[in-house]
Amino acid sequence: MSGYRGIALTTIAMLGCVISTSALAQQPTSPLKPKAPHSVGIAKLIVKDANASKSYYEQFFGMKQVAYYSAKDVYDEPIMGYESGARLALFQPLAEAELKKPAAPVALIYTPDFEAMVKKIEDAKQPILRLPQAQSGTFKIAIARDPSGNAIEILSRQSGKLEVGGSKLMVADRAKAEEFFTKVFDAKPGQRFVTATYDEVLMNFGEGAFLALFQPKNEPPLPKSQFPVVAIYTSEFDTVRKRIEDAGLGYRDLKTSNPSTRIMIAKDPAGNAIEIISR
């Protein structure tokens, strides 16, 4: 399958993701309503077919649909998740041309039953690659590729539940992206990994899911979707808005059916659309 070839060609480049996310494997889980003012609430994947993607994540990752959003002729979006942790949105644009997917993973999923999950994907002849111990160290890691071409990292975690562990953004300049998330969300840069093929930093939001900023050096910047690729919850909505304004960055407000919930869409320096939700 073409998915296997794409994964194999980028195994080394993805090693930074593998090491950094593995270091978080034993952190405790957190509820959806964190104590920190900002949190990564939803890793959002751009997909070709929302229903087919939903079936894939239900069958192979044991997720359940927890919400559903749509706008006529604009998008369909099932929200998938587990009992705790961040969510995974499957966003199907209805009027946007399909864009090339990055080679590196765009989301991480923790599992306490690694062998069963990976074998189920292998038995179904779906694209997946187990990383050898030389690359994964003491951890068990596999990279799957969903029907839309999104690469998903699967990481064994003996303690804890099935959980969406984090979101990864592809950026053109790691330093500029890091400065954006530090200033706007008070995110703290954590582990760093710099090699000839990538530059990566994990941004910590206090607890819960992480946000990785991954600058590939062996792949040119790809076109970005106009739609968000991550959703960040905040209890300091007005503060975040002012920081974006002070930085001279644009944003747009979205109308919501619930007056108590405010949403705006901003873009990071790489052009990734970021959904910011009051909570």
FENTA-V42126 format. One record per helix or strand of 3 or more residues. SS is the DSSP state (2 for helix, 1 for strand). FROM is the first residue (numbers start at 1). TO is the last residue. If there is no record, write none. Layout:
SS/FROM/TO
SS/FROM/TO
//
This chain:
2/2/9
2/15/22
1/38/46
2/50/61
1/64/71
1/75/81
1/86/93
1/107/111
2/114/123
1/128/130
2/133/136
1/141/145
1/151/156
1/163/170
2/174/185
1/188/194
1/198/204
1/210/216
1/230/234
2/237/246
1/251/254
1/263/267
1/273/278
//
